[in-house]
Amino acid sequence: MAISYTAANVSAAAAADSSPFLSHFHRLRWSSVLTGFSLCFSSGSIPLPAMSMSGGFRGYGVAVERKDHRPSFAETAAVRHFVGSLTRAEGLRFAVVVARFNEIVTKQLLEGALETFKKYSVREEDIDVVWVPGSFEIGVVADRLGRSRNYHAVLCIGAVIRGDTSHYEAVANTAASGVFSAGLNSGVPCIFGVLTCDNMEQALNRAGGKSGNKGAEAAVTAIEMASLFEHHLK
């Protein structure tokens, strides 16, 4: 279906819009390639080649609506949706890598994680906790645990607090990239539960204080991802 509008059509649309660009739109000659088709604007007419879209085309004050409505992908029964379940945690095994540095924070994050695992029926014997010196060392250990194929997910816990030097950025960035790489390389979900805070007060607030317990939240993510991989993506 080819659709064309005269300069008068566009001028009327431009006049109805307060945009300065639109008010001079019909005086422009613009040739460009956008998403596979070319638009040529002139003072005569504006041809639009045939196009197929799920909805309508709207641009520069001109609306082109499809006459035939087709349901979106989300509305069709044939599309399958996979979501990890928090109620199917029994039998799933987890490793938790915890940094000793800033232990006053990481211990509380670990407690929150363990309580959450228990809440969702993960057995104690299905959880192994591995302590490392600091957040910098988390990534390599998470990678080794993931490659062992003994766990359905690896939860990584640490706390990096900003100081007077750039050391904070180095450790925080390395911890994040290390956990991310461990998940990609091992094929096992590795969950980032490392706090990166400006001061100790912020960290404690996120380790069971007024901002909740981020260790508990990370454990929920670990359960959901482990369930997704085990029950849907094997």
LUMMI-219781 format. One record per residue: residue in three letters; x, y, z of N, C-alpha, C in turn. Coordinates in pm, whole numbers, padded with zeros to 5 digits, always signed. Example, Ala and Ser with C-alpha at 12.3 -4.5 7.8 and 13.67 -1.06 7.14 Angstrom:
REM LUMMI-219781
ala+01319-00569+00780+01230-00450+00780+01320-00330+00780/ser+01285-00225+00708+01367-00106+00714+01290+00003+00787/
This chain:
REM LUMMI-219781
met+00086-00119+00000+00000+00000+00000+00089+00123+00000/ala+00073+00213-00098+00150+00336-00104+00064+00449-00051/ile+00122+00532+00034+00048+00642+00096+00121+00771+00063/ser+00049+00873+00014+00113+01000-00015+00030+01113+00044/tyr+00100+01216+00086+00035+01334+00141+00084+01456+00064/thr-00005+01549+00036+00035+01672-00032+00096+01766+00068/ala+00160+01870+00015+00221+01970+00102+00117+02034+00192/ala-00004+02049+00142-00110+02110+00223-00141+02026+00345/asn-00140+01892+00327-00165+01804+00441-00062+01824+00550/val+00064+01828+00509+00171+01841+00606+00169+01979+00670/ser+00139+02082+00589+00133+02217+00643+00027+02227+00751/ala-00088+02164+00727-00195+02167+00826-00153+02097+00954/ala-00083+01984+00937-00037+01910+01055+00066+01992+01130/ala+00154+02061+01055+00257+02141+01119+00197+02257+01195/ala+00094+02319+01136+00031+02434+01200-00033+02396+01331/ala-00078+02271+01342-00143+02225+01465-00043+02191+01573/asp+00085+02189+01540+00188+02153+01636+00271+02276+01665/ser+00313+02292+01790+00388+02411+01829+00536+02400+01797/ser+00582+02283+01749+00724+02263+01723+00772+02353+01610/pro+00881+02432+01630+00934+02516+01522+00978+02433+01402/phe+01029+02311+01430+01073+02225+01320+00955+02188+01232/leu+00843+02153+01294+00727+02110+01217+00667+02225+01137/ser+00675+02347+01190+00614+02460+01120+00684+02488+00987/his+00808+02445+00973+00880+02466+00848+00903+02335+00776/phe+00837+02233+00822+00864+02097+00772+00837+02085+00622/his+00727+02147+00576+00688+02129+00437+00782+02203+00342/arg+00872+02287+00395+00963+02359+00307+01096+02287+00289/leu+01109+02177+00361+01236+02104+00356+01233+01997+00248/arg+01347+01973+00191+01362+01858+00102+01467+01768+00167/trp+01421+01652+00206+01508+01565+00286+01503+01425+00228/ser+01618+01373+00195+01625+01237+00144+01711+01156+00237/ser+01656+01050+00292+01729+00970+00390+01681+00828+00384/val+01756+00740+00444+01717+00600+00454+01698+00568+00601/leu+01578+00532+00638+01547+00501+00777+01481+00366+00781/thr+01540+00274+00857+01487+00139+00877+01440+00075+00748/gly+01523+00086+00647+01498+00009+00525+01415+00077+00420/phe+01366+00199+00444+01292+00266+00339+01334+00412+00333/ser+01310+00475+00219+01357+00611+00196+01240+00707+00196/leu+01260+00820+00263+01158+00924+00266+01211+01043+00185/cys+01132+01092+00096+01172+01208+00015+01068+01317+00035/phe+01109+01426+00100+01016+01534+00129+01042+01649+00032/ser+00938+01700-00026+00952+01814-00115+00828+01902-00101/ser+00828+02012-00175+00713+02101-00167+00594+02047-00243/gly+00613+01935-00313+00502+01877-00388+00429+01775-00305/ser+00479+01654-00299+00412+01549-00224+00514+01469-00147/ile+00465+01390-00054+00551+01307+00029+00510+01163+00009/pro+00579+01087-00074+00543+00947-00095+00602+00860+00013/leu+00525+00769+00064+00573+00672+00161+00553+00534+00101/pro+00659+00455+00076+00644+00322+00019+00565+00232+00112/ala+00523+00119+00056+00446+00024+00136+00527-00020+00256/met+00461-00036+00368+00530-00076+00490+00440-00168+00569/ser+00501-00252+00653+00427-00345+00737+00465-00320+00881/met+00371-00279+00960+00397-00250+01101+00285-00307+01185/ser+00319-00341+01311+00216-00399+01397+00115-00296+01442/gly+00155-00171+01443+00062-00068+01483+00048+00034+01373/gly+00074+00162+01401+00067+00265+01299+00199+00338+01289/phe+00211+00422+01187+00330+00503+01170+00294+00646+01205/arg+00367+00703+01297+00337+00840+01338+00468+00918+01336/gly+00468+01029+01265+00590+01109+01263+00563+01247+01210/tyr+00624+01345+01272+00619+01484+01228+00476+01535+01210/gly+00388+01496+01299+00253+01549+01296+00158+01475+01207/val+00205+01371+01133+00120+01296+01042+00106+01155+01095/ala-00015+01107+01109-00039+00972+01162-00095+00883+01053/val-00037+00765+01040-00086+00666+00945-00120+00542+01025/glu-00245+00504+01032-00289+00391+01112-00320+00271+01023/arg-00286+00153+01073-00323+00031+01002-00473+00008+01012/lys-00531-00038+00906-00674-00068+00908-00700-00207+00965/asp-00603-00298+00944-00621-00434+00994-00537-00452+01120/his-00602-00478+01231-00531-00494+01358-00495-00640+01379/arg-00368-00662+01411-00324-00796+01445-00280-00797+01591/pro-00313-00903+01664-00274-00906+01805-00123-00909+01821/ser-00074-00846+01927+00069-00846+01954+00113-00985+01996/phe+00245-01006+01999+00298-01135+02038+00248-01176+02176/ala+00239-01079+02268+00199-01110+02405+00055-01158+02413/glu-00026-01128+02308-00167-01164+02311-00194-01300+02249/thr-00093-01362+02190-00116-01489+02124-00085-01604+02217/ala-00168-01707+02209-00153-01822+02299-00031-01905+02265/ala+00021-01893+02144+00133-01976+02101+00266-01932+02162/val+00274-01809+02211+00399-01760+02269+00414-01813+02411/arg+00527-01874+02440+00553-01929+02572+00637-01831+02654/his+00604-01820+02781+00678-01733+02873+00742-01819+02981/phe+00873-01805+03000+00945-01881+03101+00985-01788+03215/val+00948-01823+03336+00981-01744+03454+01028-01839+03564/gly+01136-01804+03629+01183-01885+03741+01086-01877+03857/ser+01071-01987+03929+00974-01994+04038+01043-01994+04173/leu+00991-01916+04265+01044-01916+04402+00988-02031+04483/thr+00888-02098+04432+00825-02207+04506+00879-02344+04464/arg+00977-02345+04376+01036-02471+04330+01185-02473+04360/ala+01220-02436+04483+01360-02425+04521+01416-02553+04582/glu+01330-02645+04621+01378-02769+04682+01463-02847+04583/gly+01578-02893+04630+01668-02969+04544+01769-02883+04471/leu+01753-02753+04473+01849-02663+04410+01967-02641+04505/arg+02087-02636+04448+02208-02617+04529+02268-02479+04499/phe+02317-02416+04607+02371-02281+04595+02508-02271+04661/ala+02594-02192+04600+02720-02153+04663+02712-02004+04692/val+02766-01964+04806+02769-01822+04842+02915-01784+04864/val+02964-01691+04784+03100-01640+04800+03092-01509+04878/val+03163-01503+04991+03153-01387+05079+03291-01326+05103/ala+03302-01196+05088+03427-01125+05115+03438-01095+05265/arg+03557-01122+05323+03578-01092+05465+03598-00943+05488/phe+03652-00873+05390+03676-00729+05408+03543-00658+05432/asn+03541-00568+05529+03417-00504+05574+03319-00610+05626/glu+03373-00700+05708+03297-00814+05756+03175-00773+05838/ile+03181-00658+05902+03066-00611+05979+02943-00594+05889/val+02969-00570+05762+02861-00555+05664+02830-00689+05597/thr+02935-00757+05552+02912-00878+05473+02850-00991+05555/lys+02880-00996+05685+02817-01099+05769+02666-01080+05774/gln+02623-00955+05783+02479-00929+05787+02414-00957+05652/leu+02485-00929+05545+02433-00964+05413+02419-01115+05399/leu+02519-01189+05450+02513-01334+05445+02396-01387+05527/glu+02376-01333+05646+02264-01376+05729+02131-01354+05658/gly+02118-01240+05593+01995-01213+05518+01975-01313+05406/ala+02084-01349+05339+02074-01446+05229+02035-01584+05281/leu+02099-01628+05390+02070-01761+05444+01926-01770+05496/glu+01879-01665+05559+01740-01664+05606+01643-01672+05488/thr+01677-01607+05379+01591-01610+05261+01590-01749+05198/phe+01706-01812+05189+01711-01949+05137+01623-02041+05221/lys+01631-02027+05351+01549-02110+05441+01401-02081+05420/lys+01367-01955+05403+01227-01915+05382+01168-01983+05260/tyr+01248-02002+05157+01198-02061+05033+01234-02209+05020/ser+01256-02273+05135+01269-02419+05145+01396-02475+05083/val+01501-02395+05075+01631-02448+05035+01695-02513+05158/arg+01737-02637+05145+01793-02709+05259+01933-02658+05293/glu+01967-02662+05422+02099-02615+05465+02210-02694+05399/glu+02189-02825+05381+02292-02908+05320+02310-02879+05171/asp+02224-02798+05114+02236-02761+04973+02300-02623+04956/ile+02358-02571+05064+02422-02439+05059+02566-02451+05108/asp+02659-02404+05029+02800-02398+05067+02844-02252+05068/val+02912-02210+05176+02961-02074+05188+03113-02074+05176/val+03164-01992+05086+03308-01983+05062+03353-01840+05094/trp+03449-01828+05186+03499-01697+05225+03625-01663+05146/val+03633-01538+05100+03751-01489+05029+03799-01361+05097/pro+03925-01321+05076+03977-01202+05145+03897-01074+05120/gly+03864-01047+04996+03792-00924+04965+03710-00937+04839/ser+03643-00830+04802+03555-00833+04685+03633-00853+04555/phe+03761-00812+04554+03844-00829+04435+03857-00975+04396/glu+03857-01063+04496+03879-01206+04473+03751-01284+04445/ile+03638-01220+04451+03510-01292+04436+03495-01355+04298/gly+03530-01281+04194+03503-01326+04057+03567-01459+04022/val+03696-01475+04053+03767-01596+04014+03713-01718+04089/val+03673-01698+04215+03616-01809+04292+03477-01844+04240/ala+03399-01744+04208+03265-01769+04151+03276-01847+04021/asp+03375-01812+03940+03396-01883+03813+03430-02030+03838/arg+03519-02056+03934+03556-02194+03965+03436-02273+04017/leu+03357-02213+04103+03239-02282+04157+03137-02310+04047/gly+03119-02214+03959+03025-02235+03850+03068-02347+03758/arg+03198-02352+03727+03250-02456+03638+03246-02595+03701/ser+03237-02601+03834+03235-02731+03901+03107-02809+03872/arg+03002-02740+03830+02871-02800+03801+02806-02860+03925/asn+02850-02815+04042+02790-02864+04166+02678-02774+04217/tyr+02659-02660+04151+02563-02562+04201+02474-02511+04088/his+02352-02477+04127+02259-02420+04029+02274-02269+04018/ala+02332-02206+04119+02359-02062+04115+02466-02030+04218/val+02539-01922+04192+02643-01876+04283+02608-01733+04324/leu+02593-01711+04453+02561-01579+04507+02688-01514+04558/cys+02717-01394+04513+02842-01325+04548+02812-01206+04638/ile+02874-01204+04757+02845-01102+04857+02974-01030+04896/gly+02967-00898+04899+03081-00817+04940+03036-00676+04971/ala+03130-00594+05016+03100-00454+05045+03224-00370+05013/val+03209-00281+04918+03318-00191+04879+03275-00050+04916/ile+03356+00015+04999+03320+00148+05050+03423+00250+05003/arg+03375+00361+04952+03462+00463+04893+03559+00519+04999/gly+03683+00538+04955+03784+00598+05042+03837+00727+04983/asp+03961+00759+05017+04021+00885+04971+04094+00872+04838/thr+04110+00749+04790+04183+00728+04665+04094+00660+04562/ser+04151+00634+04445+04076+00570+04337+04068+00419+04353/his+04120+00367+04463+04116+00221+04486+03973+00169+04485/tyr+03880+00250+04532+03739+00211+04536+03689+00174+04397/glu+03716+00260+04298+03670+00234+04162+03730+00106+04107/ala+03858+00084+04134+03924-00036+04082+03862-00163+04137/val+03839-00165+04268+03782-00285+04331+03637-00305+04289/ala+03558-00197+04290+03416-00208+04255+03398-00255+04111/asn+03475-00197+04019+03463-00236+03878+03510-00379+03856/thr+03618-00417+03923+03669-00553+03907+03572-00655+03964/ala+03511-00623+04077+03414-00715+04137+03294-00735+04045/ala+03243-00626+03990+03126-00635+03902+03158-00712+03775/ser+03270-00678+03710+03305-00747+03586+03342-00892+03612/gly+03402-00920+03729+03439-01057+03762+03319-01147+03780/val+03219-01099+03850+03097-01177+03871+03024-01196+03739/phe+03017-01091+03659+02951-01099+03529+03021-01201+03439/ser+03154-01195+03434+03229-01288+03350+03216-01431+03400/ala+03210-01449+03531+03196-01584+03587+03067-01649+03540/gly+02960-01572+03537+02833-01626+03489+02837-01661+03342/leu+02896-01573+03261+02904-01599+03118+02994-01719+03087/asn+03108-01726+03154+03205-01831+03124+03162-01967+03174/ser+03095-01971+03288+03056-02100+03347+02920-02147+03300/gly+02835-02054+03255+02699-02090+03217+02608-02110+03336/val+02656-02074+03454+02577-02085+03577+02547-01944+03627/pro+02423-01914+03666+02391-01779+03714+02479-01739+03832/cys+02550-01629+03818+02631-01573+03926+02571-01438+03963/ile+02522-01428+04084+02442-01312+04126+02529-01210+04197/phe+02517-01085+04156+02598-00976+04212+02530-00919+04336/gly+02585-00952+04452+02533-00900+04578+02638-00818+04651/val+02720-00747+04575+02828-00666+04632+02780-00522+04646/leu+02783-00470+04767+02746-00331+04790+02861-00240+04748/thr+02828-00130+04682+02926-00027+04649+02871+00104+04704/cys+02925+00147+04817+02866+00259+04891+02968+00370+04914/asp+02917+00489+04939+03004+00604+04965+03060+00603+05107/asn+02988+00542+05200+03034+00540+05339+02975+00420+05412/met+03023+00398+05534+02980+00283+05612+02831+00292+05648/glu+02783+00411+05672+02641+00427+05706+02551+00375+05593/gln+02584+00410+05470+02506+00359+05356+02510+00207+05351/ala+02628+00151+05375+02642+00005+05369+02559-00064+05476/leu+02564-00014+05598+02488-00076+05707+02338-00062+05684/asn+02297+00049+05626+02155+00067+05595+02106-00037+05495/arg+02195-00085+05412+02159-00184+05310+02191-00327+05352/ala+02237-00341+05475+02270-00474+05528+02181-00505+05648/gly+02054-00474+05633+01958-00500+05740+01906-00375+05807/gly+01952-00257+05761+01906-00132+05817+01780-00081+05750/lys+01766+00051+05745+01641+00110+05695+01619+00089+05546/ser+01724+00051+05474+01709+00025+05330+01695-00124+05299/gly+01671-00204+05401+01652-00347+05380+01782-00423+05381/asn+01776-00547+05339+01896-00632+05335+01919-00677+05191/lys+02022-00624+05130+02049-00655+04989+02098-00799+04972/gly+02149-00859+05078+02185-01000+05071+02062-01087+05053/ala+01955-01052+05125+01829-01124+05111+01772-01107+04971/glu+01778-00986+04918+01726-00961+04783+01806-01038+04679/ala+01937-01044+04697+02021-01118+04602+01991-01267+04608/ala+01959-01318+04727+01924-01460+04740+01796-01492+04664/val+01699-01403+04668+01576-01422+04591+01608-01430+04442/thr+01696-01341+04396+01737-01345+04256+01806-01477+04223/ala+01889-01525+04314+01960-01651+04291+01862-01767+04277/ile+01760-01771+04362+01661-01878+04355+01585-01873+04224/glu+01542-01753+04185+01465-01740+04061+01548-01781+03940/met+01673-01738+03935+01758-01772+03821+01791-01920+03819/ala+01817-01978+03935+01846-02122+03942+01726-02202+03895/ser+01607-02161+03937+01485-02229+03896+01462-02215+03746/leu+01487-02097+03693+01470-02073+03550+01561-02164+03468/phe+01686-02171+03507+01781-02254+03434+01748-02403+03449/glu+01715-02445+03569+01693-02587+03595+01564-02639+03533/his+01458-02561+03540+01327-02610+03498+01287-02568+03356/his+01355-02469+03299+01312-02419+03168+01423-02411+03064/leu+01547-02391+03106+01653-02362+03009+01762-02468+03007/lys+01732-02589+03046+01833-02696+03046+01861-02741+02902/
